[in-house]
Amino acid sequence: MAGAGSLLRNPVTLISLEKPDTIRIGLKLEKIAIKSLVFIAAILLAGHAEEGNAAFISGNFAVVSILSSRQRPLRYR
């Protein structure tokens, strides 16, 4: 796969193409990575709901409203 090695050397790589089960969160994209993971988790959870498309759409709106309501960046201690 062309370019996969350069992605592994890049410190801001989110998902390794050579090892798709490994998620690498870089310091520069930490906030975006967390939002992406929350969004992916909501999609996966909505996919298992009995309501199907309705749950998928409401799950997306819930994630968007949660992420847009955040005023301050995430901070770790």
PDB file of N, CA, C and O in Angstrom, chain B, residues numbered from 101:
ATOM      1  N   MET B 101       0.852  -1.171   0.000  1.00  0.00           N
ATOM      2  CA  MET B 101       0.000   0.000   0.000  1.00  0.00           C
ATOM      3  C   MET B 101       0.896   1.231   0.000  1.00  0.00           C
ATOM      4  O   MET B 101       1.726   1.396   0.894  1.00  0.00           O
ATOM      5  N   ALA B 102       0.737   2.074  -0.970  1.00  0.00           N
ATOM      6  CA  ALA B 102       1.587   3.250  -1.098  1.00  0.00           C
ATOM      7  C   ALA B 102       1.249   4.267  -0.024  1.00  0.00           C
ATOM      8  O   ALA B 102       0.083   4.589   0.206  1.00  0.00           O
ATOM      9  N   GLY B 103       2.283   4.763   0.623  1.00  0.00           N
ATOM     10  CA  GLY B 103       2.092   5.813   1.609  1.00  0.00           C
ATOM     11  C   GLY B 103       1.771   5.328   3.011  1.00  0.00           C
ATOM     12  O   GLY B 103       1.672   6.141   3.931  1.00  0.00           O
ATOM     13  N   ALA B 104       1.606   4.032   3.197  1.00  0.00           N
ATOM     14  CA  ALA B 104       1.256   3.539   4.528  1.00  0.00           C
ATOM     15  C   ALA B 104       2.401   3.741   5.508  1.00  0.00           C
ATOM     16  O   ALA B 104       2.168   4.031   6.681  1.00  0.00           O
ATOM     17  N   GLY B 105       3.632   3.592   5.042  1.00  0.00           N
ATOM     18  CA  GLY B 105       4.778   3.791   5.920  1.00  0.00           C
ATOM     19  C   GLY B 105       4.882   5.217   6.405  1.00  0.00           C
ATOM     20  O   GLY B 105       5.221   5.456   7.564  1.00  0.00           O
ATOM     21  N   SER B 106       4.594   6.171   5.534  1.00  0.00           N
ATOM     22  CA  SER B 106       4.666   7.572   5.949  1.00  0.00           C
ATOM     23  C   SER B 106       3.577   7.899   6.961  1.00  0.00           C
ATOM     24  O   SER B 106       3.782   8.749   7.827  1.00  0.00           O
ATOM     25  N   LEU B 107       2.428   7.244   6.870  1.00  0.00           N
ATOM     26  CA  LEU B 107       1.373   7.464   7.858  1.00  0.00           C
ATOM     27  C   LEU B 107       1.791   6.949   9.229  1.00  0.00           C
ATOM     28  O   LEU B 107       1.445   7.537  10.254  1.00  0.00           O
ATOM     29  N   LEU B 108       2.542   5.837   9.242  1.00  0.00           N
ATOM     30  CA  LEU B 108       2.972   5.283  10.521  1.00  0.00           C
ATOM     31  C   LEU B 108       4.029   6.165  11.181  1.00  0.00           C
ATOM     32  O   LEU B 108       4.116   6.198  12.408  1.00  0.00           O
ATOM     33  N   ARG B 109       4.829   6.875  10.397  1.00  0.00           N
ATOM     34  CA  ARG B 109       5.856   7.750  10.962  1.00  0.00           C
ATOM     35  C   ARG B 109       5.280   9.091  11.399  1.00  0.00           C
ATOM     36  O   ARG B 109       5.911   9.804  12.179  1.00  0.00           O
ATOM     37  N   ASN B 110       4.110   9.444  10.918  1.00  0.00           N
ATOM     38  CA  ASN B 110       3.503  10.732  11.224  1.00  0.00           C
ATOM     39  C   ASN B 110       2.885  10.680  12.624  1.00  0.00           C
ATOM     40  O   ASN B 110       2.075   9.793  12.894  1.00  0.00           O
ATOM     41  N   PRO B 111       3.247  11.615  13.532  1.00  0.00           N
ATOM     42  CA  PRO B 111       2.729  11.547  14.907  1.00  0.00           C
ATOM     43  C   PRO B 111       1.252  11.900  15.039  1.00  0.00           C
ATOM     44  O   PRO B 111       0.672  11.699  16.105  1.00  0.00           O
ATOM     45  N   VAL B 112       0.628  12.425  13.979  1.00  0.00           N
ATOM     46  CA  VAL B 112      -0.781  12.793  14.076  1.00  0.00           C
ATOM     47  C   VAL B 112      -1.678  11.803  13.346  1.00  0.00           C
ATOM     48  O   VAL B 112      -2.819  12.131  13.021  1.00  0.00           O
ATOM     49  N   THR B 113      -1.181  10.603  13.083  1.00  0.00           N
ATOM     50  CA  THR B 113      -1.975   9.582  12.410  1.00  0.00           C
ATOM     51  C   THR B 113      -3.080   9.095  13.346  1.00  0.00           C
ATOM     52  O   THR B 113      -2.816   8.735  14.493  1.00  0.00           O
ATOM     53  N   LEU B 114      -4.312   9.088  12.852  1.00  0.00           N
ATOM     54  CA  LEU B 114      -5.425   8.606  13.676  1.00  0.00           C
ATOM     55  C   LEU B 114      -5.569   7.095  13.596  1.00  0.00           C
ATOM     56  O   LEU B 114      -5.676   6.426  14.624  1.00  0.00           O
ATOM     57  N   ILE B 115      -5.571   6.553  12.387  1.00  0.00           N
ATOM     58  CA  ILE B 115      -5.756   5.118  12.214  1.00  0.00           C
ATOM     59  C   ILE B 115      -4.654   4.601  11.311  1.00  0.00           C
ATOM     60  O   ILE B 115      -4.452   5.115  10.211  1.00  0.00           O
ATOM     61  N   SER B 116      -3.946   3.589  11.771  1.00  0.00           N
ATOM     62  CA  SER B 116      -2.883   2.995  10.982  1.00  0.00           C
ATOM     63  C   SER B 116      -3.495   2.169   9.858  1.00  0.00           C
ATOM     64  O   SER B 116      -4.381   1.350  10.104  1.00  0.00           O
ATOM     65  N   LEU B 117      -3.033   2.374   8.627  1.00  0.00           N
ATOM     66  CA  LEU B 117      -3.575   1.618   7.501  1.00  0.00           C
ATOM     67  C   LEU B 117      -3.032   0.194   7.476  1.00  0.00           C
ATOM     68  O   LEU B 117      -3.709  -0.713   6.992  1.00  0.00           O
ATOM     69  N   GLU B 118      -1.824  -0.016   7.987  1.00  0.00           N
ATOM     70  CA  GLU B 118      -1.259  -1.356   7.985  1.00  0.00           C
ATOM     71  C   GLU B 118      -1.861  -2.216   9.087  1.00  0.00           C
ATOM     72  O   GLU B 118      -1.956  -3.434   8.932  1.00  0.00           O
ATOM     73  N   LYS B 119      -2.266  -1.614  10.186  1.00  0.00           N
ATOM     74  CA  LYS B 119      -2.897  -2.330  11.294  1.00  0.00           C
ATOM     75  C   LYS B 119      -4.203  -1.616  11.620  1.00  0.00           C
ATOM     76  O   LYS B 119      -4.219  -0.753  12.498  1.00  0.00           O
ATOM     77  N   PRO B 120      -5.295  -1.949  10.941  1.00  0.00           N
ATOM     78  CA  PRO B 120      -6.547  -1.208  11.134  1.00  0.00           C
ATOM     79  C   PRO B 120      -7.128  -1.334  12.535  1.00  0.00           C
ATOM     80  O   PRO B 120      -7.955  -0.513  12.932  1.00  0.00           O
ATOM     81  N   ASP B 121      -6.712  -2.353  13.298  1.00  0.00           N
ATOM     82  CA  ASP B 121      -7.254  -2.495  14.649  1.00  0.00           C
ATOM     83  C   ASP B 121      -6.521  -1.603  15.649  1.00  0.00           C
ATOM     84  O   ASP B 121      -6.898  -1.550  16.819  1.00  0.00           O
ATOM     85  N   THR B 122      -5.484  -0.905  15.204  1.00  0.00           N
ATOM     86  CA  THR B 122      -4.728  -0.023  16.089  1.00  0.00           C
ATOM     87  C   THR B 122      -5.134   1.417  15.831  1.00  0.00           C
ATOM     88  O   THR B 122      -5.029   1.905  14.705  1.00  0.00           O
ATOM     89  N   ILE B 123      -5.596   2.094  16.867  1.00  0.00           N
ATOM     90  CA  ILE B 123      -5.965   3.506  16.728  1.00  0.00           C
ATOM     91  C   ILE B 123      -4.865   4.337  17.377  1.00  0.00           C
ATOM     92  O   ILE B 123      -4.565   4.180  18.561  1.00  0.00           O
ATOM     93  N   ARG B 124      -4.273   5.218  16.585  1.00  0.00           N
ATOM     94  CA  ARG B 124      -3.206   6.078  17.102  1.00  0.00           C
ATOM     95  C   ARG B 124      -3.736   7.506  17.162  1.00  0.00           C
ATOM     96  O   ARG B 124      -4.111   8.087  16.143  1.00  0.00           O
ATOM     97  N   ILE B 125      -3.760   8.049  18.347  1.00  0.00           N
ATOM     98  CA  ILE B 125      -4.253   9.420  18.505  1.00  0.00           C
ATOM     99  C   ILE B 125      -3.051  10.336  18.705  1.00  0.00           C
ATOM    100  O   ILE B 125      -2.300  10.176  19.667  1.00  0.00           O
ATOM    101  N   GLY B 126      -2.869  11.282  17.811  1.00  0.00           N
ATOM    102  CA  GLY B 126      -1.758  12.218  17.901  1.00  0.00           C
ATOM    103  C   GLY B 126      -2.115  13.405  18.770  1.00  0.00           C
ATOM    104  O   GLY B 126      -3.290  13.715  18.967  1.00  0.00           O
ATOM    105  N   LEU B 127      -1.091  14.069  19.288  1.00  0.00           N
ATOM    106  CA  LEU B 127      -1.325  15.203  20.181  1.00  0.00           C
ATOM    107  C   LEU B 127      -1.987  16.372  19.472  1.00  0.00           C
ATOM    108  O   LEU B 127      -2.822  17.060  20.058  1.00  0.00           O
ATOM    109  N   LYS B 128      -1.621  16.605  18.208  1.00  0.00           N
ATOM    110  CA  LYS B 128      -2.171  17.756  17.494  1.00  0.00           C
ATOM    111  C   LYS B 128      -3.642  17.576  17.145  1.00  0.00           C
ATOM    112  O   LYS B 128      -4.381  18.557  17.053  1.00  0.00           O
ATOM    113  N   LEU B 129      -4.076  16.332  16.950  1.00  0.00           N
ATOM    114  CA  LEU B 129      -5.465  16.082  16.555  1.00  0.00           C
ATOM    115  C   LEU B 129      -6.257  15.404  17.664  1.00  0.00           C
ATOM    116  O   LEU B 129      -7.236  14.707  17.397  1.00  0.00           O
ATOM    117  N   GLU B 130      -5.837  15.608  18.902  1.00  0.00           N
ATOM    118  CA  GLU B 130      -6.471  14.906  20.016  1.00  0.00           C
ATOM    119  C   GLU B 130      -7.957  15.231  20.126  1.00  0.00           C
ATOM    120  O   GLU B 130      -8.773  14.325  20.294  1.00  0.00           O
ATOM    121  N   LYS B 131      -8.314  16.483  20.035  1.00  0.00           N
ATOM    122  CA  LYS B 131      -9.713  16.879  20.172  1.00  0.00           C
ATOM    123  C   LYS B 131     -10.549  16.330  19.017  1.00  0.00           C
ATOM    124  O   LYS B 131     -11.652  15.829  19.232  1.00  0.00           O
ATOM    125  N   ILE B 132     -10.027  16.422  17.795  1.00  0.00           N
ATOM    126  CA  ILE B 132     -10.743  15.900  16.627  1.00  0.00           C
ATOM    127  C   ILE B 132     -10.875  14.390  16.729  1.00  0.00           C
ATOM    128  O   ILE B 132     -11.912  13.829  16.375  1.00  0.00           O
ATOM    129  N   ALA B 133      -9.833  13.733  17.209  1.00  0.00           N
ATOM    130  CA  ALA B 133      -9.863  12.275  17.330  1.00  0.00           C
ATOM    131  C   ALA B 133     -10.937  11.833  18.313  1.00  0.00           C
ATOM    132  O   ALA B 133     -11.660  10.870  18.052  1.00  0.00           O
ATOM    133  N   ILE B 134     -11.047  12.522  19.431  1.00  0.00           N
ATOM    134  CA  ILE B 134     -12.054  12.148  20.427  1.00  0.00           C
ATOM    135  C   ILE B 134     -13.453  12.359  19.868  1.00  0.00           C
ATOM    136  O   ILE B 134     -14.333  11.523  20.074  1.00  0.00           O
ATOM    137  N   LYS B 135     -13.672  13.471  19.160  1.00  0.00           N
ATOM    138  CA  LYS B 135     -14.973  13.700  18.540  1.00  0.00           C
ATOM    139  C   LYS B 135     -15.282  12.611  17.522  1.00  0.00           C
ATOM    140  O   LYS B 135     -16.417  12.143  17.437  1.00  0.00           O
ATOM    141  N   SER B 136     -14.281  12.209  16.751  1.00  0.00           N
ATOM    142  CA  SER B 136     -14.487  11.171  15.744  1.00  0.00           C
ATOM    143  C   SER B 136     -14.837   9.846  16.397  1.00  0.00           C
ATOM    144  O   SER B 136     -15.723   9.134  15.925  1.00  0.00           O
ATOM    145  N   LEU B 137     -14.146   9.510  17.486  1.00  0.00           N
ATOM    146  CA  LEU B 137     -14.424   8.248  18.168  1.00  0.00           C
ATOM    147  C   LEU B 137     -15.818   8.245  18.780  1.00  0.00           C
ATOM    148  O   LEU B 137     -16.510   7.229  18.739  1.00  0.00           O
ATOM    149  N   VAL B 138     -16.236   9.375  19.348  1.00  0.00           N
ATOM    150  CA  VAL B 138     -17.593   9.465  19.906  1.00  0.00           C
ATOM    151  C   VAL B 138     -18.621   9.308  18.794  1.00  0.00           C
ATOM    152  O   VAL B 138     -19.628   8.623  18.969  1.00  0.00           O
ATOM    153  N   PHE B 139     -18.369   9.940  17.652  1.00  0.00           N
ATOM    154  CA  PHE B 139     -19.289   9.859  16.523  1.00  0.00           C
ATOM    155  C   PHE B 139     -19.374   8.426  15.996  1.00  0.00           C
ATOM    156  O   PHE B 139     -20.467   7.935  15.713  1.00  0.00           O
ATOM    157  N   ILE B 140     -18.226   7.754  15.864  1.00  0.00           N
ATOM    158  CA  ILE B 140     -18.206   6.361  15.393  1.00  0.00           C
ATOM    159  C   ILE B 140     -18.936   5.465  16.384  1.00  0.00           C
ATOM    160  O   ILE B 140     -19.687   4.578  15.978  1.00  0.00           O
ATOM    161  N   ALA B 141     -18.724   5.686  17.684  1.00  0.00           N
ATOM    162  CA  ALA B 141     -19.405   4.874  18.696  1.00  0.00           C
ATOM    163  C   ALA B 141     -20.915   5.059  18.619  1.00  0.00           C
ATOM    164  O   ALA B 141     -21.665   4.093  18.757  1.00  0.00           O
ATOM    165  N   ALA B 142     -21.367   6.292  18.401  1.00  0.00           N
ATOM    166  CA  ALA B 142     -22.809   6.545  18.292  1.00  0.00           C
ATOM    167  C   ALA B 142     -23.395   5.857  17.067  1.00  0.00           C
ATOM    168  O   ALA B 142     -24.503   5.323  17.123  1.00  0.00           O
ATOM    169  N   ILE B 143     -22.656   5.867  15.964  1.00  0.00           N
ATOM    170  CA  ILE B 143     -23.138   5.192  14.753  1.00  0.00           C
ATOM    171  C   ILE B 143     -23.225   3.688  14.984  1.00  0.00           C
ATOM    172  O   ILE B 143     -24.194   3.051  14.570  1.00  0.00           O
ATOM    173  N   LEU B 144     -22.212   3.114  15.646  1.00  0.00           N
ATOM    174  CA  LEU B 144     -22.225   1.673  15.906  1.00  0.00           C
ATOM    175  C   LEU B 144     -23.363   1.295  16.841  1.00  0.00           C
ATOM    176  O   LEU B 144     -24.031   0.283  16.630  1.00  0.00           O
ATOM    177  N   LEU B 145     -23.589   2.103  17.878  1.00  0.00           N
ATOM    178  CA  LEU B 145     -24.683   1.810  18.803  1.00  0.00           C
ATOM    179  C   LEU B 145     -26.034   1.958  18.120  1.00  0.00           C
ATOM    180  O   LEU B 145     -26.943   1.165  18.363  1.00  0.00           O
ATOM    181  N   ALA B 146     -26.172   2.966  17.270  1.00  0.00           N
ATOM    182  CA  ALA B 146     -27.438   3.176  16.572  1.00  0.00           C
ATOM    183  C   ALA B 146     -27.705   2.047  15.586  1.00  0.00           C
ATOM    184  O   ALA B 146     -28.860   1.710  15.327  1.00  0.00           O
ATOM    185  N   GLY B 147     -26.659   1.466  15.039  1.00  0.00           N
ATOM    186  CA  GLY B 147     -26.826   0.373  14.088  1.00  0.00           C
ATOM    187  C   GLY B 147     -27.409  -0.875  14.723  1.00  0.00           C
ATOM    188  O   GLY B 147     -28.021  -1.693  14.036  1.00  0.00           O
ATOM    189  N   HIS B 148     -27.224  -1.036  16.054  1.00  0.00           N
ATOM    190  CA  HIS B 148     -27.740  -2.218  16.740  1.00  0.00           C
ATOM    191  C   HIS B 148     -29.134  -1.994  17.322  1.00  0.00           C
ATOM    192  O   HIS B 148     -29.729  -2.914  17.883  1.00  0.00           O
ATOM    193  N   ALA B 149     -29.652  -0.783  17.191  1.00  0.00           N
ATOM    194  CA  ALA B 149     -30.972  -0.490  17.742  1.00  0.00           C
ATOM    195  C   ALA B 149     -32.062  -1.108  16.868  1.00  0.00           C
ATOM    196  O   ALA B 149     -31.853  -1.342  15.677  1.00  0.00           O
ATOM    197  N   GLU B 150     -33.213  -1.368  17.461  1.00  0.00           N
ATOM    198  CA  GLU B 150     -34.316  -1.980  16.719  1.00  0.00           C
ATOM    199  C   GLU B 150     -34.948  -1.009  15.736  1.00  0.00           C
ATOM    200  O   GLU B 150     -35.530  -1.432  14.738  1.00  0.00           O
ATOM    201  N   GLU B 151     -34.844   0.271  16.000  1.00  0.00           N
ATOM    202  CA  GLU B 151     -35.516   1.264  15.166  1.00  0.00           C
ATOM    203  C   GLU B 151     -34.825   1.493  13.830  1.00  0.00           C
ATOM    204  O   GLU B 151     -35.418   2.074  12.922  1.00  0.00           O
ATOM    205  N   GLY B 152     -33.597   1.050  13.699  1.00  0.00           N
ATOM    206  CA  GLY B 152     -32.892   1.168  12.422  1.00  0.00           C
ATOM    207  C   GLY B 152     -32.556   2.594  12.057  1.00  0.00           C
ATOM    208  O   GLY B 152     -31.796   3.254  12.766  1.00  0.00           O
ATOM    209  N   ASN B 153     -33.115   3.085  10.952  1.00  0.00           N
ATOM    210  CA  ASN B 153     -32.774   4.411  10.443  1.00  0.00           C
ATOM    211  C   ASN B 153     -33.155   5.526  11.403  1.00  0.00           C
ATOM    212  O   ASN B 153     -32.426   6.510  11.520  1.00  0.00           O
ATOM    213  N   ALA B 154     -34.283   5.393  12.094  1.00  0.00           N
ATOM    214  CA  ALA B 154     -34.696   6.439  13.031  1.00  0.00           C
ATOM    215  C   ALA B 154     -33.686   6.572  14.171  1.00  0.00           C
ATOM    216  O   ALA B 154     -33.349   7.683  14.580  1.00  0.00           O
ATOM    217  N   ALA B 155     -33.205   5.441  14.679  1.00  0.00           N
ATOM    218  CA  ALA B 155     -32.205   5.479  15.746  1.00  0.00           C
ATOM    219  C   ALA B 155     -30.890   6.031  15.225  1.00  0.00           C
ATOM    220  O   ALA B 155     -30.191   6.759  15.931  1.00  0.00           O
ATOM    221  N   PHE B 156     -30.555   5.688  13.997  1.00  0.00           N
ATOM    222  CA  PHE B 156     -29.317   6.190  13.391  1.00  0.00           C
ATOM    223  C   PHE B 156     -29.358   7.711  13.285  1.00  0.00           C
ATOM    224  O   PHE B 156     -28.389   8.385  13.633  1.00  0.00           O
ATOM    225  N   ILE B 157     -30.476   8.252  12.806  1.00  0.00           N
ATOM    226  CA  ILE B 157     -30.602   9.704  12.643  1.00  0.00           C
ATOM    227  C   ILE B 157     -30.614  10.395  14.001  1.00  0.00           C
ATOM    228  O   ILE B 157     -29.933  11.405  14.178  1.00  0.00           O
ATOM    229  N   SER B 158     -31.371   9.873  14.960  1.00  0.00           N
ATOM    230  CA  SER B 158     -31.419  10.514  16.274  1.00  0.00           C
ATOM    231  C   SER B 158     -30.075  10.409  16.980  1.00  0.00           C
ATOM    232  O   SER B 158     -29.691  11.321  17.712  1.00  0.00           O
ATOM    233  N   GLY B 159     -29.357   9.315  16.772  1.00  0.00           N
ATOM    234  CA  GLY B 159     -28.017   9.184  17.344  1.00  0.00           C
ATOM    235  C   GLY B 159     -27.074  10.226  16.789  1.00  0.00           C
ATOM    236  O   GLY B 159     -26.273  10.796  17.529  1.00  0.00           O
ATOM    237  N   ASN B 160     -27.157  10.483  15.492  1.00  0.00           N
ATOM    238  CA  ASN B 160     -26.305  11.505  14.877  1.00  0.00           C
ATOM    239  C   ASN B 160     -26.629  12.884  15.423  1.00  0.00           C
ATOM    240  O   ASN B 160     -25.720  13.661  15.714  1.00  0.00           O
ATOM    241  N   PHE B 161     -27.917  13.204  15.567  1.00  0.00           N
ATOM    242  CA  PHE B 161     -28.294  14.504  16.108  1.00  0.00           C
ATOM    243  C   PHE B 161     -27.829  14.650  17.552  1.00  0.00           C
ATOM    244  O   PHE B 161     -27.409  15.731  17.966  1.00  0.00           O
ATOM    245  N   ALA B 162     -27.903  13.567  18.317  1.00  0.00           N
ATOM    246  CA  ALA B 162     -27.454  13.630  19.709  1.00  0.00           C
ATOM    247  C   ALA B 162     -25.963  13.920  19.784  1.00  0.00           C
ATOM    248  O   ALA B 162     -25.532  14.738  20.596  1.00  0.00           O
ATOM    249  N   VAL B 163     -25.173  13.259  18.947  1.00  0.00           N
ATOM    250  CA  VAL B 163     -23.725  13.480  18.957  1.00  0.00           C
ATOM    251  C   VAL B 163     -23.397  14.893  18.521  1.00  0.00           C
ATOM    252  O   VAL B 163     -22.553  15.550  19.130  1.00  0.00           O
ATOM    253  N   VAL B 164     -24.059  15.372  17.467  1.00  0.00           N
ATOM    254  CA  VAL B 164     -23.795  16.730  16.985  1.00  0.00           C
ATOM    255  C   VAL B 164     -24.156  17.753  18.052  1.00  0.00           C
ATOM    256  O   VAL B 164     -23.421  18.720  18.253  1.00  0.00           O
ATOM    257  N   SER B 165     -25.281  17.553  18.739  1.00  0.00           N
ATOM    258  CA  SER B 165     -25.676  18.522  19.760  1.00  0.00           C
ATOM    259  C   SER B 165     -24.725  18.486  20.949  1.00  0.00           C
ATOM    260  O   SER B 165     -24.427  19.529  21.531  1.00  0.00           O
ATOM    261  N   ILE B 166     -24.247  17.302  21.316  1.00  0.00           N
ATOM    262  CA  ILE B 166     -23.297  17.205  22.429  1.00  0.00           C
ATOM    263  C   ILE B 166     -21.990  17.896  22.061  1.00  0.00           C
ATOM    264  O   ILE B 166     -21.447  18.662  22.857  1.00  0.00           O
ATOM    265  N   LEU B 167     -21.483  17.630  20.866  1.00  0.00           N
ATOM    266  CA  LEU B 167     -20.201  18.201  20.467  1.00  0.00           C
ATOM    267  C   LEU B 167     -20.296  19.702  20.250  1.00  0.00           C
ATOM    268  O   LEU B 167     -19.349  20.430  20.550  1.00  0.00           O
ATOM    269  N   SER B 168     -21.423  20.175  19.735  1.00  0.00           N
ATOM    270  CA  SER B 168     -21.546  21.611  19.486  1.00  0.00           C
ATOM    271  C   SER B 168     -21.812  22.388  20.769  1.00  0.00           C
ATOM    272  O   SER B 168     -21.612  23.603  20.801  1.00  0.00           O
ATOM    273  N   SER B 169     -22.260  21.715  21.825  1.00  0.00           N
ATOM    274  CA  SER B 169     -22.537  22.414  23.076  1.00  0.00           C
ATOM    275  C   SER B 169     -21.279  22.613  23.914  1.00  0.00           C
ATOM    276  O   SER B 169     -21.304  23.362  24.891  1.00  0.00           O
ATOM    277  N   ARG B 170     -20.196  21.964  23.553  1.00  0.00           N
ATOM    278  CA  ARG B 170     -18.949  22.107  24.318  1.00  0.00           C
ATOM    279  C   ARG B 170     -18.343  23.477  24.047  1.00  0.00           C
ATOM    280  O   ARG B 170     -18.102  23.844  22.896  1.00  0.00           O
ATOM    281  N   GLN B 171     -18.101  24.223  25.105  1.00  0.00           N
ATOM    282  CA  GLN B 171     -17.519  25.557  24.972  1.00  0.00           C
ATOM    283  C   GLN B 171     -16.004  25.528  25.129  1.00  0.00           C
ATOM    284  O   GLN B 171     -15.297  26.282  24.461  1.00  0.00           O
ATOM    285  N   ARG B 172     -15.504  24.672  25.997  1.00  0.00           N
ATOM    286  CA  ARG B 172     -14.078  24.639  26.290  1.00  0.00           C
ATOM    287  C   ARG B 172     -13.454  23.375  25.710  1.00  0.00           C
ATOM    288  O   ARG B 172     -14.125  22.348  25.607  1.00  0.00           O
ATOM    289  N   PRO B 173     -12.188  23.437  25.332  1.00  0.00           N
ATOM    290  CA  PRO B 173     -11.523  22.224  24.847  1.00  0.00           C
ATOM    291  C   PRO B 173     -11.329  21.220  25.977  1.00  0.00           C
ATOM    292  O   PRO B 173     -11.320  21.587  27.153  1.00  0.00           O
ATOM    293  N   LEU B 174     -11.177  19.977  25.616  1.00  0.00           N
ATOM    294  CA  LEU B 174     -10.955  18.933  26.612  1.00  0.00           C
ATOM    295  C   LEU B 174      -9.577  19.104  27.237  1.00  0.00           C
ATOM    296  O   LEU B 174      -8.600  19.384  26.542  1.00  0.00           O
ATOM    297  N   ARG B 175      -9.508  18.933  28.549  1.00  0.00           N
ATOM    298  CA  ARG B 175      -8.224  19.059  29.236  1.00  0.00           C
ATOM    299  C   ARG B 175      -8.007  17.830  30.103  1.00  0.00           C
ATOM    300  O   ARG B 175      -8.937  17.314  30.723  1.00  0.00           O
ATOM    301  N   TYR B 176      -6.782  17.378  30.133  1.00  0.00           N
ATOM    302  CA  TYR B 176      -6.421  16.215  30.946  1.00  0.00           C
ATOM    303  C   TYR B 176      -5.497  16.659  32.066  1.00  0.00           C
ATOM    304  O   TYR B 176      -4.702  17.585  31.907  1.00  0.00           O
ATOM    305  N   ARG B 177      -5.613  15.987  33.193  1.00  0.00           N
ATOM    306  CA  ARG B 177      -4.741  16.325  34.332  1.00  0.00           C
ATOM    307  C   ARG B 177      -3.699  15.262  34.506  1.00  0.00           C
ATOM    308  O   ARG B 177      -2.866  15.355  35.407  1.00  0.00           O
TER     309      ARG B 177
END
